[in-house]
């Protein structure tokens, strides 16, 4: 299967191909919360889903979360480095991965109860992906793109330092003309694209949250695992310029060795087939 230009550039500019990054990503990124997954099951008609297809499955964080809920989970991922980590870290026998692209999976028509994109829809050409998702879904099946908001809510000073990092990341991304991923397809427009696709009888957005106990390393690890950070550093941007140095200093000063709660917001944009 040929890699289209959009996907090639998205993968190249993500920084996710760099040595060691997929392992770091899998360690520091988040899995979707139980309440989100359970709600999607109910919205798809209730009961145990026969097949869940996770598009842009990365290292398998979302696919593994579905393992004890669905009969079968299929992760579809074009980045071979991420795919290798997913296969290595997924012990569940009912989860399998295929190397492929979200707009051309090769999976059967009307075969899925749920098609999901976890932190991945913004990396895709959304209209052809929605057509492929609708093709795979049975009548009444659900497509869901879910993403978490950053920064998590921890402490006013830590949150402010994290927000400063995100602001610097955006500024330096534009300055260095890194144009892949969510630069082109902002998450805030996902719902409109789903509605306008014509493939779904009903579409809406719903918001969830999750809470966990974390330490300073976890907060800093999440920031360093975000897309484009490693790519910008490779282009010569310093961690101080990115605001990562200030975030680490602030987080360690406030937390020390303590573990504290963080609250993470999740936004789900979904569509239900006819």
N, C-alpha and C positions, 0 to 999 in steps of 0.2 A: 504494500500500500504506500503510495507516494504521500509525503508530508506536504500539505499546502503551505504557501508562503506565510500566511497569518500564523499558523501553528508553529512553523519553524522559528519565526522571529519571537513569538511569545515564549517559547521554551528557551531560546538562546538568551534573551534579555532578562529572564526571570532570575538568573543566578542559581537555579535549582540543579544545573548540571555540574556544578563545581564539586571537586572531590570532598567527600565527607558531609556535604550539605543535606542529602536525603536522610541520613541517620540523625543529624541534628534537628531537622524538620520534624521527624517522627517523634523524637524525644520531647520537643518543646511546644508543638502545636496542640490543638484541642480536639477532642472527640465530641460529637453532638450529644446534648443531654437526653436522658431517658424521656422526659416529658415531651420533647420535640418529636422523637421517633414514635412514641406511643400515640401521639395525636395524629401524625400522618397515617398510621395504621388505621385508626378509626375513620379518618376522612376518606380512606380508600375502601371503606365498606366493612371494616372490622375483621376480626379473625387474623390468623397467621398468614402473612403474604406468601404466595408461592415463590415469586421471583422478585428480588430487588436488584435493579441495575444502577450502579454508582458510576457516573461519568466523571472523568478527570479524577480518578480515585487516588492518585498520588501514592503515598506510602500505606494506604489502607486504613486510615484512622476512622473514616466513616463506614467503610465496608465491614470492618471488624465489629463495629457497634451494632450492625444489623444481624450479626451471625446467629444470635440466640432468639431472634424474632422471626426470621424468614426461613423458609425451606431451603432456598438457594440464594446466594448473593454473588453477583458478577461485577467485578470492578473493571473498568475500561480506562487505560492510561497509555498515553503516547510517549511519555518520558521514561526511557528504559532504566535510567538510574533510580528513579522513584519506584518503578515497578519491581525492580530487584529487591529493594528493601521491603516492599509490601509482601512479596512472596516469602521472604525470610522470616518476617515477623507475624505471619498469620498462621496460627496452628489449627484454626477451625476447618474441618473437612468440607463444610458446606459453602465455603467462600473460595472462589476462583477468580483469577485475573486473566485478562486478555490484553495483548498489545494492540492498541487501535485508537481511533479518533472518535470523538463524541458524535460527530455528524455522519459517521459511517461505521457502525459497530459490527455489522454482519449478523446480528442477533435476529431471532425470528419475529415476525409480525405478531401482535396481540399476545405477547409472551410474558409481559411484566405487569405486576400490580403497582409497583412504584419505580419511578426513575428519578434519581437524585443527583444533585451537583452540590458537593460540600466544599465551600471556599474555592470553587473552580469555574463557575459559570462566566465570570468576568474575563477569564482567559480565552474564551471561546467565541467563535462566530455564532451568535445566539440564534438567529433565525433558522439556519439549517440544523442546528442541534435540537431545537424545539420540534421541527418536522420529524427528525429521527426518533425523538422521545415519543411523540404522538403515534408514530408507526409501531413502536414496540409495545405501547401500553394497551391493555384490554379496555373495553368500554367501562367507564367509571374509575379508571386508574388515575394515579396522581403523579404529576411532575412537580418536583420541589427543589428550588435552589435555596440553600441555607448558608448563611454567613454569620460570623460573630463580629461584634463591634470591638474596636480597639480605641483607647486603652480600656482594660478592665477597671472597675471601680475598686480602689485599694485605700488610698490616702490622698488628701488634696495636693500635697507637694509632689508625691510620686506620679499622680495622674497628670499634673501640670508638666512635669519633666517628660513624661511619655508623649503627651500631646505636642510638646516642642519638638521632640524627635520626629514625629509624624509630619509636622510642618516642614522641618528641614529636609526630610526625605522627599516630600513633594517638590520643594523648591529645587533641590539638586537633581532630581529626576528630570525636571524640565530643562535645567541648565545644561545637562549632559545629553539631552535629547534621547532619553530612554523612553520609547513610545509604546512598548508592548503592554499587554494585560489591561488592568483596570484604567489605564490612561485613556484607552479608546472606549471602553465599555463600563461606565460607572455602575456600581451596584444599585444605586438609587433608581435607575431606569429599568431594572429587571422586570418589574411587574408590568409596566407599560408594554414591553416587548412581548411578554407572555400573552397579554390581552389582545394585542394587535396581530398576533400570529394567525389567529383564526382556527387554531387547533383545539381550543379548550372551551367547554361550555360555561365554566365558572373559573374565576381567578381572584385571588386576594392575597393580602399580606398579613402575617401574624407574628407576634413578638413573644419570645420566651426569655428566661434567664437561667443561669446555672451558677452555683456557688461552690467554692473549694477552698481548702487550706493550702497556702503557698508560702514559699520563702523568697528571699531576694533573688536567688539563682533562677527561680521559675519565671519571675517577672522579666528579668533581663534576658533570659533565654527566649521568651516569646518575642520580645522586640527584635532580637538578632535573627530570628527565624523568618521574619516577614519578607515577602518577595521584594526583589530589587536591592536589598541591603548589601548582599555579598557582591552583586554586580557593580554597584556604585563604588564599593571599597576597591574592587579590582580596577576600576577606572581612575583611582587615585584619590578618591574622597576619603577623608580621615574620619575616625569614629568621633572625634571632637566636633568636626563640622556637622556630622549627622545628629549630634545631640545624644549619642549613646554614652559617651563618657560622663556627661552630666546626669543622665538617667541612672547609670550604675552608682555613681557617687551618692546621689540623693537616696536611692533605694537602700543601699547598704547603711547609710548614716541613720535612716529612720528605723529600719527593721532590725539591723544587726543580725543576730542568729534566730530571731523570732519567726514563727509561722503565723500568718494572719489570713483572714478570709479575703477572697476577691469575688466580685460579682461580674459575670460576663453576660452581656445581652446578645441574643441571637435573633436574626430577622429571616423569616421564611417567606419567599415569594413562590406561590404555587398555582397550578392549573389542574382542573379535573376534566378528563376527556368525556366526550358525548356518550 
